[in-house]
Amino acid sequence: MSETPAVVSPPSAPTWKHRLRRWLVRFAVVYLGVCIVLMFLENTMVYHPYKDTDSWQPPPPGLTVEDVWVETPDGTHIHGWYFPKEGATGALLYCHGNAGNLSHRGPAVPELMNVLGESVLLFDYPGYGKSAGKPSEAGCYAAGDAVYDWLTQTKKVPGEQIILFGKSLGGGIATDLAVRRPHRALVLVKAFTSIPDMAQSQFPFLPARWLVRNKFDNLEKIARCPKPVAVAAGDCDTLIPWWMGEKLYAAAPEPKWFYRMAGCGHNDGFPPEFLPGLAEFLKHSAPCKLVSR
């Protein structure tokens, strides 16, 4: 007697709810993975140091330059270049951007000295140029403090006659110094409001501002700056949005000055009118004894 074979029903096709749930799970896994990768890569995106063995340029010809070596509290050796100007009563402390090293900023020094009439100190953050260590927010602040102390203690430059000049990432170091140390003025060129704002601007589809550990919160600090503030922003800057410069300027207390770098991208040089305009602002916003020669 033969048995009747069992009838096996074909598997039912997944419903649209099952397919949607499957795609949502896949999307969540990928999304979380991207967030984790960006968290691990944060420092490589914020800091782009060039060691002196990678790329190094000689100082600008015709200028006296001193090699500066200082040490941060954790023992990290920081290197700088000091360009003294005869007859200067103060100095400009130049905090550079996140890429390269101090030698790449050398070409800007002669114009800074000639127009502003002050000595100039360039320095590298940990891991940049000849400086030891690895870059970090705390390490950058410590380097800024160390070279500031060298200016005031070794060169005897009064703190009230130091111009804190920060470009791009350097704006974070200059602004941090400005809320803690005596100075003549704070100058920010193509600087951002904060790293969380930058992260959110570059990755708008992620909760980027909550993922970063570096802060450099210039917007919060600039309102506490007790001295004149100058802000310059490039209206063709595709890296640091124009609105960040406007927000920094709006938050800064008086006296303050805003300069629109028309047609300038992030890596373009200073427009011809910028430094003379800055010199005029400094002249009229500082006490007379600081601008006398």
Phi and psi in degrees as GROMACS dihedral restraints (atoms count N, CA, C in turn):
[ dihedral_restraints ]
;  ai    aj    ak    al  type     phi  dphi    fc
    3     4     5     6     1   -85.5    20    10
    4     5     6     7     1   146.9    20    10
    6     7     8     9     1   -90.1    20    10
    7     8     9    10     1   147.1    20    10
    9    10    11    12     1   -80.6    20    10
   10    11    12    13     1   121.8    20    10
   12    13    14    15     1   -61.9    20    10
   13    14    15    16     1   141.5    20    10
   15    16    17    18     1   -70.0    20    10
   16    17    18    19     1   142.2    20    10
   18    19    20    21     1   -90.3    20    10
   19    20    21    22     1   117.0    20    10
   21    22    23    24     1   -98.3    20    10
   22    23    24    25     1   121.6    20    10
   24    25    26    27     1   -76.3    20    10
   25    26    27    28     1   139.0    20    10
   27    28    29    30     1   -65.9    20    10
   28    29    30    31     1   145.7    20    10
   30    31    32    33     1   -59.3    20    10
   31    32    33    34     1   139.8    20    10
   33    34    35    36     1   -72.7    20    10
   34    35    36    37     1   145.1    20    10
   36    37    38    39     1   -67.8    20    10
   37    38    39    40     1   140.7    20    10
   39    40    41    42     1   -60.8    20    10
   40    41    42    43     1   140.1    20    10
   42    43    44    45     1   -74.0    20    10
   43    44    45    46     1   167.9    20    10
   45    46    47    48     1   -63.8    20    10
   46    47    48    49     1   -27.7    20    10
   48    49    50    51     1   -68.0    20    10
   49    50    51    52     1   -41.6    20    10
   51    52    53    54     1   -64.3    20    10
   52    53    54    55     1   -42.3    20    10
   54    55    56    57     1   -64.6    20    10
   55    56    57    58     1   -41.0    20    10
   57    58    59    60     1   -64.1    20    10
   58    59    60    61     1   -42.6    20    10
   60    61    62    63     1   -62.2    20    10
   61    62    63    64     1   -40.0    20    10
   63    64    65    66     1   -64.0    20    10
   64    65    66    67     1   -42.9    20    10
   66    67    68    69     1   -68.8    20    10
   67    68    69    70     1   -35.7    20    10
   69    70    71    72     1   -65.7    20    10
   70    71    72    73     1   -39.3    20    10
   72    73    74    75     1   -64.0    20    10
   73    74    75    76     1   -45.5    20    10
   75    76    77    78     1   -61.3    20    10
   76    77    78    79     1   -43.4    20    10
   78    79    80    81     1   -62.6    20    10
   79    80    81    82     1   -42.6    20    10
   81    82    83    84     1   -62.8    20    10
   82    83    84    85     1   -40.4    20    10
   84    85    86    87     1   -64.4    20    10
   85    86    87    88     1   -45.9    20    10
   87    88    89    90     1   -64.3    20    10
   88    89    90    91     1   -44.0    20    10
   90    91    92    93     1   -60.4    20    10
   91    92    93    94     1   -46.2    20    10
   93    94    95    96     1   -63.6    20    10
   94    95    96    97     1   -39.2    20    10
   96    97    98    99     1   -62.6    20    10
   97    98    99   100     1   -41.7    20    10
   99   100   101   102     1   -62.3    20    10
  100   101   102   103     1   -42.9    20    10
  102   103   104   105     1   -60.4    20    10
  103   104   105   106     1   -43.4    20    10
  105   106   107   108     1   -65.9    20    10
  106   107   108   109     1   -42.9    20    10
  108   109   110   111     1   -61.1    20    10
  109   110   111   112     1   -44.3    20    10
  111   112   113   114     1   -64.5    20    10
  112   113   114   115     1   -35.3    20    10
  114   115   116   117     1   -63.4    20    10
  115   116   117   118     1   -41.0    20    10
  117   118   119   120     1   -70.8    20    10
  118   119   120   121     1   -29.7    20    10
  120   121   122   123     1   -93.4    20    10
  121   122   123   124     1     4.2    20    10
  123   124   125   126     1   -53.6    20    10
  124   125   126   127     1   -51.2    20    10
  126   127   128   129     1   -65.3    20    10
  127   128   129   130     1   -32.1    20    10
  129   130   131   132     1   -71.5    20    10
  130   131   132   133     1   -21.8    20    10
  132   133   134   135     1   -87.9    20    10
  133   134   135   136     1   -29.3    20    10
  135   136   137   138     1   -81.7    20    10
  136   137   138   139     1   -40.7    20    10
  138   139   140   141     1  -115.8    20    10
  139   140   141   142     1   131.6    20    10
  141   142   143   144     1  -129.2    20    10
  142   143   144   145     1    69.5    20    10
  144   145   146   147     1   -75.0    20    10
  145   146   147   148     1   143.8    20    10
  147   148   149   150     1  -112.4    20    10
  148   149   150   151     1   118.3    20    10
  150   151   152   153     1   -70.5    20    10
  151   152   153   154     1   161.8    20    10
  153   154   155   156     1   -63.8    20    10
  154   155   156   157     1   -24.1    20    10
  156   157   158   159     1   -77.4    20    10
  157   158   159   160     1   -17.7    20    10
  159   160   161   162     1   -85.3    20    10
  160   161   162   163     1   -46.4    20    10
  162   163   164   165     1  -161.1    20    10
  163   164   165   166     1   128.4    20    10
  165   166   167   168     1  -151.0    20    10
  166   167   168   169     1   130.7    20    10
  168   169   170   171     1  -112.4    20    10
  169   170   171   172     1   147.6    20    10
  171   172   173   174     1   -70.2    20    10
  172   173   174   175     1   157.3    20    10
  174   175   176   177     1   -65.2    20    10
  175   176   177   178     1   157.8    20    10
  177   178   179   180     1   -59.3    20    10
  178   179   180   181     1   137.8    20    10
  180   181   182   183     1   -67.2    20    10
  181   182   183   184     1   153.0    20    10
  183   184   185   186     1    84.6    20    10
  184   185   186   187     1     0.4    20    10
  186   187   188   189     1  -116.6    20    10
  187   188   189   190     1   144.6    20    10
  189   190   191   192     1   -76.9    20    10
  190   191   192   193     1   133.1    20    10
  192   193   194   195     1  -135.4    20    10
  193   194   195   196     1   137.3    20    10
  195   196   197   198     1  -113.5    20    10
  196   197   198   199     1   134.1    20    10
  198   199   200   201     1   -74.9    20    10
  199   200   201   202     1   130.7    20    10
  201   202   203   204     1  -113.8    20    10
  202   203   204   205     1   131.3    20    10
  204   205   206   207     1  -126.7    20    10
  205   206   207   208     1   123.4    20    10
  207   208   209   210     1  -130.9    20    10
  208   209   210   211     1   170.2    20    10
  210   211   212   213     1  -130.8    20    10
  211   212   213   214     1   134.6    20    10
  213   214   215   216     1   -82.4    20    10
  214   215   216   217     1   166.7    20    10
  216   217   218   219     1   -56.0    20    10
  217   218   219   220     1   -27.3    20    10
  219   220   221   222     1   -88.7    20    10
  220   221   222   223     1     7.8    20    10
  222   223   224   225     1    90.5    20    10
  223   224   225   226     1     6.3    20    10
  225   226   227   228     1   -76.7    20    10
  226   227   228   229     1   129.7    20    10
  228   229   230   231     1   -86.1    20    10
  229   230   231   232     1   127.4    20    10
  231   232   233   234     1  -115.0    20    10
  232   233   234   235     1   135.3    20    10
  234   235   236   237     1  -108.8    20    10
  235   236   237   238     1   145.5    20    10
  237   238   239   240     1  -147.7    20    10
  238   239   240   241     1   169.2    20    10
  240   241   242   243     1  -119.2    20    10
  241   242   243   244     1   130.3    20    10
  243   244   245   246     1  -114.8    20    10
  244   245   246   247     1   126.0    20    10
  246   247   248   249     1  -111.9    20    10
  247   248   249   250     1    98.0    20    10
  249   250   251   252     1   -76.5    20    10
  250   251   252   253     1   142.0    20    10
  252   253   254   255     1  -115.0    20    10
  253   254   255   256     1   125.5    20    10
  255   256   257   258     1   -61.5    20    10
  256   257   258   259     1   131.7    20    10
  258   259   260   261     1    84.4    20    10
  259   260   261   262     1    -4.4    20    10
  261   262   263   264     1   -71.9    20    10
  262   263   264   265     1   142.4    20    10
  264   265   266   267     1   -99.8    20    10
  265   266   267   268     1    -9.1    20    10
  267   268   269   270     1  -143.1    20    10
  268   269   270   271     1  -165.4    20    10
  270   271   272   273     1  -149.8    20    10
  271   272   273   274     1   155.4    20    10
  273   274   275   276     1  -108.6    20    10
  274   275   276   277     1   121.1    20    10
  276   277   278   279     1   -95.7    20    10
  277   278   279   280     1   108.3    20    10
  279   280   281   282     1   -93.4    20    10
  280   281   282   283     1   114.9    20    10
  282   283   284   285     1  -103.0    20    10
  283   284   285   286     1   111.2    20    10
  285   286   287   288     1   -86.2    20    10
  286   287   288   289     1   179.0    20    10
  288   289   290   291     1   -77.4    20    10
  289   290   291   292     1  -170.0    20    10
  291   292   293   294     1   -85.5    20    10
  292   293   294   295     1    -6.7    20    10
  294   295   296   297     1  -119.0    20    10
  295   296   297   298     1   156.4    20    10
  297   298   299   300     1    77.9    20    10
  298   299   300   301     1  -145.2    20    10
  300   301   302   303     1  -155.0    20    10
  301   302   303   304     1  -178.7    20    10
  303   304   305   306     1   -61.5    20    10
  304   305   306   307     1   -30.5    20    10
  306   307   308   309     1   -63.4    20    10
  307   308   309   310     1   -27.0    20    10
  309   310   311   312     1   -74.5    20    10
  310   311   312   313     1   -11.9    20    10
  312   313   314   315     1   -97.0    20    10
  313   314   315   316     1    -4.3    20    10
  315   316   317   318     1   -54.3    20    10
  316   317   318   319     1   -42.0    20    10
  318   319   320   321     1   -59.1    20    10
  319   320   321   322     1   -22.2    20    10
  321   322   323   324     1   -81.8    20    10
  322   323   324   325     1   -14.9    20    10
  324   325   326   327     1   -64.6    20    10
  325   326   327   328     1   -48.1    20    10
  327   328   329   330     1   -54.9    20    10
  328   329   330   331     1   -43.6    20    10
  330   331   332   333     1   -67.3    20    10
  331   332   333   334     1   -40.3    20    10
  333   334   335   336     1   -59.5    20    10
  334   335   336   337     1   -44.8    20    10
  336   337   338   339     1   -67.1    20    10
  337   338   339   340     1   -43.4    20    10
  339   340   341   342     1   -68.4    20    10
  340   341   342   343     1   -42.0    20    10
  342   343   344   345     1   -81.5    20    10
  343   344   345   346     1   -43.1    20    10
  345   346   347   348     1   -89.4    20    10
  346   347   348   349     1   -17.3    20    10
  348   349   350   351     1    72.6    20    10
  349   350   351   352     1    25.3    20    10
  351   352   353   354     1  -126.7    20    10
  352   353   354   355     1   160.4    20    10
  354   355   356   357     1   -67.2    20    10
  355   356   357   358     1   160.5    20    10
  357   358   359   360     1  -130.4    20    10
  358   359   360   361     1   135.1    20    10
  360   361   362   363     1  -119.4    20    10
  361   362   363   364     1   117.3    20    10
  363   364   365   366     1   -99.8    20    10
  364   365   366   367     1   145.9    20    10
  366   367   368   369     1  -147.6    20    10
  367   368   369   370     1   158.5    20    10
  369   370   371   372     1  -106.1    20    10
  370   371   372   373     1   148.4    20    10
  372   373   374   375     1   -80.0    20    10
  373   374   375   376     1   167.0    20    10
  375   376   377   378     1   -53.7    20    10
  376   377   378   379     1   133.6    20    10
  378   379   380   381     1    87.7    20    10
  379   380   381   382     1    -6.5    20    10
  381   382   383   384     1  -102.7    20    10
  382   383   384   385     1   143.2    20    10
  384   385   386   387     1    55.6    20    10
  385   386   387   388     1  -122.6    20    10
  387   388   389   390     1   -97.4    20    10
  388   389   390   391     1     0.1    20    10
  390   391   392   393     1   -74.0    20    10
  391   392   393   394     1   142.9    20    10
  393   394   395   396     1   -83.6    20    10
  394   395   396   397     1   175.6    20    10
  396   397   398   399     1    85.5    20    10
  397   398   399   400     1  -168.7    20    10
  399   400   401   402     1  -124.3    20    10
  400   401   402   403     1   145.0    20    10
  402   403   404   405     1   -70.7    20    10
  403   404   405   406     1   143.5    20    10
  405   406   407   408     1  -159.8    20    10
  406   407   408   409     1   165.6    20    10
  408   409   410   411     1   -62.1    20    10
  409   410   411   412     1   -47.7    20    10
  411   412   413   414     1   -63.0    20    10
  412   413   414   415     1   -38.9    20    10
  414   415   416   417     1   -65.4    20    10
  415   416   417   418     1   -37.4    20    10
  417   418   419   420     1   -65.4    20    10
  418   419   420   421     1   -43.2    20    10
  420   421   422   423     1   -62.0    20    10
  421   422   423   424     1   -42.2    20    10
  423   424   425   426     1   -64.8    20    10
  424   425   426   427     1   -38.6    20    10
  426   427   428   429     1   -64.1    20    10
  427   428   429   430     1   -42.3    20    10
  429   430   431   432     1   -60.4    20    10
  430   431   432   433     1   -43.1    20    10
  432   433   434   435     1   -62.7    20    10
  433   434   435   436     1   -41.4    20    10
  435   436   437   438     1   -64.4    20    10
  436   437   438   439     1   -44.1    20    10
  438   439   440   441     1   -74.3    20    10
  439   440   441   442     1   -31.4    20    10
  441   442   443   444     1   -61.4    20    10
  442   443   444   445     1   -45.4    20    10
  444   445   446   447     1   -62.0    20    10
  445   446   447   448     1   -37.1    20    10
  447   448   449   450     1   -63.3    20    10
  448   449   450   451     1   -42.3    20    10
  450   451   452   453     1   -61.9    20    10
  451   452   453   454     1   -45.8    20    10
  453   454   455   456     1   -80.0    20    10
  454   455   456   457     1   -32.9    20    10
  456   457   458   459     1   -94.5    20    10
  457   458   459   460     1   -41.7    20    10
  459   460   461   462     1   -86.0    20    10
  460   461   462   463     1   -45.4    20    10
  462   463   464   465     1   -92.0    20    10
  463   464   465   466     1    -5.2    20    10
  465   466   467   468     1    58.5    20    10
  466   467   468   469     1    32.8    20    10
  468   469   470   471     1   -81.9    20    10
  469   470   471   472     1   121.3    20    10
  471   472   473   474     1   -58.7    20    10
  472   473   474   475     1   137.7    20    10
  474   475   476   477     1   -55.3    20    10
  475   476   477   478     1   -36.4    20    10
  477   478   479   480     1   -68.3    20    10
  478   479   480   481     1    -4.6    20    10
  480   481   482   483     1  -117.0    20    10
  481   482   483   484     1    20.9    20    10
  483   484   485   486     1  -103.3    20    10
  484   485   486   487     1   124.5    20    10
  486   487   488   489     1   -89.9    20    10
  487   488   489   490     1   120.3    20    10
  489   490   491   492     1   -90.2    20    10
  490   491   492   493     1   111.7    20    10
  492   493   494   495     1  -115.9    20    10
  493   494   495   496     1   114.9    20    10
  495   496   497   498     1  -123.9    20    10
  496   497   498   499     1   126.6    20    10
  498   499   500   501     1  -112.5    20    10
  499   500   501   502     1   130.1    20    10
  501   502   503   504     1    55.6    20    10
  502   503   504   505     1  -121.6    20    10
  504   505   506   507     1   -56.0    20    10
  505   506   507   508     1   -35.1    20    10
  507   508   509   510     1   -60.1    20    10
  508   509   510   511     1   -21.0    20    10
  510   511   512   513     1   -59.9    20    10
  511   512   513   514     1   -32.3    20    10
  513   514   515   516     1   -66.6    20    10
  514   515   516   517     1   -39.5    20    10
  516   517   518   519     1   -72.6    20    10
  517   518   519   520     1   -43.5    20    10
  519   520   521   522     1   -63.7    20    10
  520   521   522   523     1   -42.8    20    10
  522   523   524   525     1   -66.8    20    10
  523   524   525   526     1   -39.0    20    10
  525   526   527   528     1   -62.6    20    10
  526   527   528   529     1   -41.7    20    10
  528   529   530   531     1   -63.3    20    10
  529   530   531   532     1   -38.6    20    10
  531   532   533   534     1   -65.2    20    10
  532   533   534   535     1   -26.8    20    10
  534   535   536   537     1   -89.4    20    10
  535   536   537   538     1    -5.6    20    10
  537   538   539   540     1  -122.4    20    10
  538   539   540   541     1   -22.8    20    10
  540   541   542   543     1  -123.3    20    10
  541   542   543   544     1   146.3    20    10
  543   544   545   546     1   -60.4    20    10
  544   545   546   547     1   142.4    20    10
  546   547   548   549     1  -160.7    20    10
  547   548   549   550     1   167.8    20    10
  549   550   551   552     1   -86.3    20    10
  550   551   552   553     1   -43.7    20    10
  552   553   554   555     1  -163.5    20    10
  553   554   555   556     1   157.5    20    10
  555   556   557   558     1  -110.6    20    10
  556   557   558   559     1   127.3    20    10
  558   559   560   561     1  -121.1    20    10
  559   560   561   562     1   120.7    20    10
  561   562   563   564     1  -115.0    20    10
  562   563   564   565     1   126.3    20    10
  564   565   566   567     1  -120.9    20    10
  565   566   567   568     1   116.9    20    10
  567   568   569   570     1    53.0    20    10
  568   569   570   571     1    47.1    20    10
  570   571   572   573     1   -98.6    20    10
  571   572   573   574     1   156.4    20    10
  573   574   575   576     1   -98.0    20    10
  574   575   576   577     1   165.3    20    10
  576   577   578   579     1   -74.0    20    10
  577   578   579   580     1   -43.4    20    10
  579   580   581   582     1  -168.7    20    10
  580   581   582   583     1   162.3    20    10
  582   583   584   585     1   -66.4    20    10
  583   584   585   586     1   -41.7    20    10
  585   586   587   588     1   -57.0    20    10
  586   587   588   589     1   -40.0    20    10
  588   589   590   591     1   -63.8    20    10
  589   590   591   592     1   -41.0    20    10
  591   592   593   594     1   -63.3    20    10
  592   593   594   595     1   -44.1    20    10
  594   595   596   597     1   -61.4    20    10
  595   596   597   598     1   -43.9    20    10
  597   598   599   600     1   -67.1    20    10
  598   599   600   601     1   -35.0    20    10
  600   601   602   603     1   -66.4    20    10
  601   602   603   604     1   -37.7    20    10
  603   604   605   606     1   -85.1    20    10
  604   605   606   607     1   -25.0    20    10
  606   607   608   609     1  -129.4    20    10
  607   608   609   610     1    68.4    20    10
  609   610   611   612     1   -65.7    20    10
  610   611   612   613     1   -17.8    20    10
  612   613   614   615     1   -88.7    20    10
  613   614   615   616     1     1.8    20    10
  615   616   617   618     1  -121.5    20    10
  616   617   618   619     1   158.9    20    10
  618   619   620   621     1   -78.7    20    10
  619   620   621   622     1    54.9    20    10
  621   622   623   624     1   -61.6    20    10
  622   623   624   625     1   -37.7    20    10
  624   625   626   627     1   -64.2    20    10
  625   626   627   628     1   -22.3    20    10
  627   628   629   630     1   -91.8    20    10
  628   629   630   631     1    -3.8    20    10
  630   631   632   633     1   -98.9    20    10
  631   632   633   634     1   -19.5    20    10
  633   634   635   636     1   -86.0    20    10
  634   635   636   637     1   148.4    20    10
  636   637   638   639     1   -99.8    20    10
  637   638   639   640     1   -32.7    20    10
  639   640   641   642     1   -71.7    20    10
  640   641   642   643     1   137.9    20    10
  642   643   644   645     1  -115.0    20    10
  643   644   645   646     1   -57.6    20    10
  645   646   647   648     1    42.2    20    10
  646   647   648   649     1    59.7    20    10
  648   649   650   651     1   -80.9    20    10
  649   650   651   652     1    78.2    20    10
  651   652   653   654     1   -65.7    20    10
  652   653   654   655     1   -35.5    20    10
  654   655   656   657     1   -64.1    20    10
  655   656   657   658     1   -40.8    20    10
  657   658   659   660     1   -69.2    20    10
  658   659   660   661     1   -39.8    20    10
  660   661   662   663     1   -78.1    20    10
  661   662   663   664     1   -33.2    20    10
  663   664   665   666     1   -63.3    20    10
  664   665   666   667     1   -27.9    20    10
  666   667   668   669     1   -66.4    20    10
  667   668   669   670     1   -17.1    20    10
  669   670   671   672     1  -101.4    20    10
  670   671   672   673     1     7.9    20    10
  672   673   674   675     1   -74.0    20    10
  673   674   675   676     1   125.0    20    10
  675   676   677   678     1   -88.1    20    10
  676   677   678   679     1    -2.8    20    10
  678   679   680   681     1  -120.9    20    10
  679   680   681   682     1   173.3    20    10
  681   682   683   684     1   -55.4    20    10
  682   683   684   685     1   144.5    20    10
  684   685   686   687     1  -126.3    20    10
  685   686   687   688     1   131.3    20    10
  687   688   689   690     1  -118.6    20    10
  688   689   690   691     1   133.0    20    10
  690   691   692   693     1  -126.3    20    10
  691   692   693   694     1   129.3    20    10
  693   694   695   696     1  -124.2    20    10
  694   695   696   697     1   133.5    20    10
  696   697   698   699     1  -134.8    20    10
  697   698   699   700     1   142.7    20    10
  699   700   701   702     1   -88.9    20    10
  700   701   702   703     1   127.3    20    10
  702   703   704   705     1   -79.2    20    10
  703   704   705   706     1    -2.1    20    10
  705   706   707   708     1  -118.2    20    10
  706   707   708   709     1    23.2    20    10
  708   709   710   711     1   -77.6    20    10
  709   710   711   712     1   115.0    20    10
  711   712   713   714     1   -93.4    20    10
  712   713   714   715     1    -4.9    20    10
  714   715   716   717     1   -95.8    20    10
  715   716   717   718     1   -55.4    20    10
  717   718   719   720     1  -106.3    20    10
  718   719   720   721     1   112.8    20    10
  720   721   722   723     1   -58.0    20    10
  721   722   723   724     1   146.0    20    10
  723   724   725   726     1   -54.5    20    10
  724   725   726   727     1   -38.8    20    10
  726   727   728   729     1   -63.8    20    10
  727   728   729   730     1   -22.4    20    10
  729   730   731   732     1   -67.2    20    10
  730   731   732   733     1   -41.0    20    10
  732   733   734   735     1   -62.3    20    10
  733   734   735   736     1   -40.6    20    10
  735   736   737   738     1   -63.8    20    10
  736   737   738   739     1   -40.5    20    10
  738   739   740   741     1   -67.4    20    10
  739   740   741   742     1   -39.3    20    10
  741   742   743   744     1   -62.0    20    10
  742   743   744   745     1   -45.0    20    10
  744   745   746   747     1   -62.4    20    10
  745   746   747   748     1   -43.9    20    10
  747   748   749   750     1   -62.6    20    10
  748   749   750   751     1   -34.3    20    10
  750   751   752   753     1   -81.7    20    10
  751   752   753   754     1   -19.8    20    10
  753   754   755   756     1   -72.2    20    10
  754   755   756   757     1   143.6    20    10
  756   757   758   759     1   -77.8    20    10
  757   758   759   760     1   163.3    20    10
  759   760   761   762     1   -74.0    20    10
  760   761   762   763     1   154.0    20    10
  762   763   764   765     1   -76.6    20    10
  763   764   765   766     1   145.5    20    10
  765   766   767   768     1  -147.9    20    10
  766   767   768   769     1   162.8    20    10
  768   769   770   771     1  -145.7    20    10
  769   770   771   772     1   135.1    20    10
  771   772   773   774     1  -117.5    20    10
  772   773   774   775     1   134.9    20    10
  774   775   776   777     1  -126.3    20    10
  775   776   777   778     1   123.4    20    10
  777   778   779   780     1   -89.6    20    10
  778   779   780   781     1   115.8    20    10
  780   781   782   783     1   -84.3    20    10
  781   782   783   784     1    87.0    20    10
  783   784   785   786     1   -63.3    20    10
  784   785   786   787     1   128.4    20    10
  786   787   788   789     1    74.7    20    10
  787   788   789   790     1     8.3    20    10
  789   790   791   792     1   -96.1    20    10
  790   791   792   793     1   131.3    20    10
  792   793   794   795     1   -88.4    20    10
  793   794   795   796     1  -175.9    20    10
  795   796   797   798     1   -67.1    20    10
  796   797   798   799     1   -37.0    20    10
  798   799   800   801     1   -99.6    20    10
  799   800   801   802     1     8.3    20    10
  801   802   803   804     1   -75.7    20    10
  802   803   804   805     1   156.0    20    10
  804   805   806   807     1   -75.0    20    10
  805   806   807   808     1  -178.4    20    10
  807   808   809   810     1   -71.7    20    10
  808   809   810   811     1   134.5    20    10
  810   811   812   813     1   -62.4    20    10
  811   812   813   814     1   152.3    20    10
  813   814   815   816     1   -56.5    20    10
  814   815   816   817     1   -31.4    20    10
  816   817   818   819     1   -86.0    20    10
  817   818   819   820     1   -10.4    20    10
  819   820   821   822     1   -66.3    20    10
  820   821   822   823     1   -56.5    20    10
  822   823   824   825     1   -64.8    20    10
  823   824   825   826     1   -41.9    20    10
  825   826   827   828     1   -59.5    20    10
  826   827   828   829     1   -39.4    20    10
  828   829   830   831     1   -64.2    20    10
  829   830   831   832     1   -40.0    20    10
  831   832   833   834     1   -63.9    20    10
  832   833   834   835     1   -41.9    20    10
  834   835   836   837     1   -60.0    20    10
  835   836   837   838     1   -40.9    20    10
  837   838   839   840     1   -64.6    20    10
  838   839   840   841     1   -42.7    20    10
  840   841   842   843     1   -61.2    20    10
  841   842   843   844     1   -45.7    20    10
  843   844   845   846     1   -63.2    20    10
  844   845   846   847     1   -38.6    20    10
  846   847   848   849     1   -63.6    20    10
  847   848   849   850     1   -41.7    20    10
  849   850   851   852     1   -91.5    20    10
  850   851   852   853     1   -10.0    20    10
  852   853   854   855     1  -106.4    20    10
  853   854   855   856     1    -7.5    20    10
  855   856   857   858     1  -106.6    20    10
  856   857   858   859     1   155.2    20    10
  858   859   860   861     1   -57.0    20    10
  859   860   861   862     1   147.8    20    10
  861   862   863   864     1   -56.6    20    10
  862   863   864   865     1   -36.9    20    10
  864   865   866   867     1   -65.7    20    10
  865   866   867   868     1   -18.4    20    10
  867   868   869   870     1   -85.9    20    10
  868   869   870   871     1   -16.7    20    10
  870   871   872   873     1  -111.9    20    10
  871   872   873   874     1    -0.7    20    10
  873   874   875   876     1   -74.5    20    10
  874   875   876   877     1   149.6    20    10
